[in-house]
């Protein structure tokens, strides 16, 4: 059985579009080329193309973020912690802040971050001295799930590096829930 991927769907939709521009049926004695009428791809093809475009955007953002990760410049999360940028806070204590993601991927999508970065730009840079804050972040994720009413099923995700599409280099956990999660992710 042939495998279909986003490229083959795109190629097939282009072929259909090309065939559709030859001639439209005659309406009232007039023939209009399809190029003058809106062309609509099947929903499945539009989703595949949209997914490819979104994936490319995420990958480009991740590469751009990685290029400036070690400059020491404040991240958007540093600005949220400093209250320079507004956020919808779900949970906060002395060391952890949790707030709603501005681009949610699920009905519940909350980011959990350490208030003090302390070199934790990504999980792969964690050191033994940071074990306590790493545990506190996971415990805060549980508190967020409880407050959001998703304790019966939620996912905690950490994107690490450009290959995983990490776009902000301040360690953060994504708490996702409120819908059926699929496996495998990504």
Backbone torsions as a table, in degrees:
resi	resn	phi	psi	omega
1	UNK	NA	133.0	-177.1
2	UNK	-73.5	140.3	177.3
3	UNK	-87.4	137.4	176.8
4	UNK	-106.1	137.4	174.4
5	UNK	-128.2	179.2	-177.1
6	UNK	-61.2	-36.0	-179.8
7	UNK	-64.3	-43.4	-179.1
8	UNK	-66.6	-35.1	176.5
9	UNK	-65.1	-42.1	178.6
10	UNK	-63.9	-46.5	-179.9
11	UNK	-59.8	-44.0	-179.8
12	UNK	-65.1	-38.9	-179.8
13	UNK	-69.2	-33.7	176.9
14	UNK	-65.4	-40.9	178.0
15	UNK	-62.0	-43.3	178.8
16	UNK	-63.4	-43.2	179.8
17	UNK	-62.1	-43.2	179.6
18	UNK	-61.2	-45.5	178.9
19	UNK	-65.1	-34.0	-177.0
20	UNK	-71.7	-19.3	-177.3
21	UNK	-87.4	-1.0	-178.1
22	UNK	-63.8	-61.4	178.2
23	UNK	-161.2	141.1	173.7
24	UNK	-91.3	159.6	176.2
25	UNK	-62.1	151.8	179.3
26	UNK	-70.1	129.6	176.9
27	UNK	-119.8	118.2	179.4
28	UNK	59.7	33.0	178.1
29	UNK	83.7	-2.4	-179.7
30	UNK	-111.3	145.4	178.0
31	UNK	-114.1	122.8	178.6
32	UNK	-113.1	131.4	173.9
33	UNK	-63.3	145.2	179.9
34	UNK	-62.1	-22.3	-179.9
35	UNK	-61.1	-21.9	179.8
36	UNK	-90.6	-2.0	177.3
37	UNK	-115.5	149.3	177.7
38	UNK	-63.5	138.2	178.1
39	UNK	-107.6	131.0	-179.0
40	UNK	-117.7	122.5	175.2
41	UNK	-72.3	154.3	172.2
42	UNK	-57.8	148.3	-176.3
43	UNK	-53.2	-43.5	-178.7
44	UNK	-60.7	-41.2	179.3
45	UNK	-67.8	-41.3	178.6
46	UNK	-61.6	-41.3	179.1
47	UNK	-63.7	-42.0	-179.5
48	UNK	-63.1	-43.6	179.3
49	UNK	-65.9	-42.4	178.3
50	UNK	-61.6	-41.2	-179.7
51	UNK	-64.6	-40.7	178.4
52	UNK	-63.5	-44.6	-179.8
53	UNK	-63.7	-45.6	179.4
54	UNK	-63.4	-40.4	179.0
55	UNK	-63.2	-43.7	178.9
56	UNK	-63.0	-39.7	177.7
57	UNK	-63.2	-44.9	179.2
58	UNK	-62.0	-42.7	179.8
59	UNK	-64.7	-41.8	178.7
60	UNK	-64.9	-42.0	177.7
61	UNK	-62.8	-41.1	-179.6
62	UNK	-64.8	-42.6	178.3
63	UNK	-63.9	-41.8	179.7
64	UNK	-64.8	-41.7	179.3
65	UNK	-65.3	-39.5	-179.6
66	UNK	-63.9	-33.7	-178.4
67	UNK	-65.0	-25.8	-178.9
68	UNK	-113.8	13.2	-173.1
69	UNK	-62.3	-38.0	-174.0
70	UNK	-101.0	21.1	-179.1
71	UNK	-81.2	-17.1	-177.9
72	UNK	83.4	-0.4	178.6
73	UNK	-66.2	148.0	178.1
74	UNK	-63.3	140.5	176.6
75	UNK	-92.3	172.6	175.7
76	UNK	-59.5	-32.4	179.4
77	UNK	-69.2	-37.2	175.7
78	UNK	-60.4	-38.7	179.6
79	UNK	-70.4	-33.8	176.4
80	UNK	-68.5	-42.7	177.8
81	UNK	-59.8	-41.6	-179.2
82	UNK	-77.7	0.5	-179.2
83	UNK	63.5	25.0	174.6
84	UNK	-80.5	-25.0	177.2
85	UNK	-123.0	130.2	-179.2
86	UNK	-70.7	152.1	176.3
87	UNK	-149.8	163.0	177.1
88	UNK	-97.9	95.9	-174.0
89	UNK	-76.8	132.3	179.5
90	UNK	-103.8	-34.9	-178.0
91	UNK	-154.2	143.4	176.5
92	UNK	-153.4	136.8	169.5
93	UNK	-136.4	-164.6	-175.8
94	UNK	-63.9	-30.2	-172.4
95	UNK	-118.5	-10.7	-173.2
96	UNK	-132.6	144.1	174.6
97	UNK	-130.8	135.3	177.2
98	UNK	-127.4	131.6	-177.4
99	UNK	-146.8	160.0	-177.4
100	UNK	-70.2	139.0	176.6
101	UNK	-71.1	139.1	-179.5
102	UNK	-78.6	-11.5	177.1
103	UNK	-128.0	69.2	-172.2
104	UNK	-63.5	139.6	177.9
105	UNK	-104.9	2.9	178.4
106	UNK	-156.4	163.9	177.9
107	UNK	-53.8	-36.1	172.3
108	UNK	-115.1	120.5	177.0
109	UNK	-145.0	102.4	-175.8
110	UNK	-120.4	139.0	176.1
111	UNK	-99.5	136.4	178.9
112	UNK	-118.2	122.9	-175.5
113	UNK	-131.9	152.9	170.9
114	UNK	-76.8	140.7	178.5
115	UNK	-70.3	-27.8	178.7
116	UNK	-114.8	112.9	-173.9
117	UNK	-62.1	-45.5	176.1
118	UNK	48.0	42.4	178.5
119	UNK	82.6	-4.6	-179.5
120	UNK	-83.2	74.0	176.3
121	UNK	-83.3	-27.2	176.7
122	UNK	-156.3	159.0	-175.2
123	UNK	-59.8	-35.6	-178.3
124	UNK	-65.9	-11.8	177.7
125	UNK	-100.4	5.7	-179.7
126	UNK	-65.2	145.7	178.8
127	UNK	-120.3	163.7	-178.4
128	UNK	-55.0	-36.5	-178.0
129	UNK	-66.3	-12.2	-177.3
130	UNK	-101.8	11.2	-179.1
131	UNK	-58.5	-39.1	-177.6
132	UNK	-62.5	-46.7	-178.4
133	UNK	-68.1	-33.9	177.2
134	UNK	-62.5	-41.0	176.3
135	UNK	-66.6	-39.4	179.0
136	UNK	-64.4	-36.5	177.8
137	UNK	-63.4	-42.8	178.8
138	UNK	-66.8	-40.7	178.2
139	UNK	-64.9	-38.8	176.9
140	UNK	-63.1	-35.3	176.7
141	UNK	-61.1	-39.6	177.6
142	UNK	-65.1	-41.6	178.7
143	UNK	-63.6	-42.4	177.8
144	UNK	-60.2	-47.1	179.2
145	UNK	-58.8	-40.9	178.9
146	UNK	-63.6	-49.0	-178.9
147	UNK	-64.3	-32.3	-178.5
148	UNK	-87.1	-3.3	177.3
149	UNK	74.0	30.9	-178.3
150	UNK	-121.6	22.9	-179.0
151	UNK	-59.0	-24.5	-179.2
152	UNK	-73.5	-13.1	177.8
153	UNK	-178.4	115.4	176.9
154	UNK	-153.4	165.1	-179.4
155	UNK	-124.7	141.0	174.5
156	UNK	-114.7	125.2	-176.2
157	UNK	-125.2	137.6	170.6
158	UNK	-124.2	118.7	174.6
159	UNK	-88.4	128.6	-176.6
160	UNK	-123.7	104.8	176.3
161	UNK	88.0	171.7	-175.2
162	UNK	-65.5	-32.0	179.2
163	UNK	-66.1	-28.3	177.2
164	UNK	-94.0	8.2	179.2
165	UNK	64.3	38.0	172.4
166	UNK	-70.8	125.1	-175.9
167	UNK	-112.2	-11.8	175.5
168	UNK	-129.4	123.3	-177.0
169	UNK	-93.0	67.9	171.7
170	UNK	-147.8	111.0	-173.9
171	UNK	-44.1	132.7	177.8
172	UNK	-151.2	148.6	176.9
173	UNK	-107.1	137.9	172.6
174	UNK	-98.1	124.2	173.4
175	UNK	-104.5	115.6	-175.2
176	UNK	-120.0	137.9	178.0
177	UNK	-174.3	-171.0	-179.7
178	UNK	89.2	4.9	176.1
179	UNK	-155.1	167.2	176.5
180	UNK	-70.0	123.4	176.8
181	UNK	-84.2	149.4	179.8
182	UNK	-104.3	157.2	175.9
183	UNK	-135.5	136.0	1.6
184	UNK	-78.9	152.3	176.6
185	UNK	-75.5	167.7	174.7
186	UNK	73.7	NA	NA
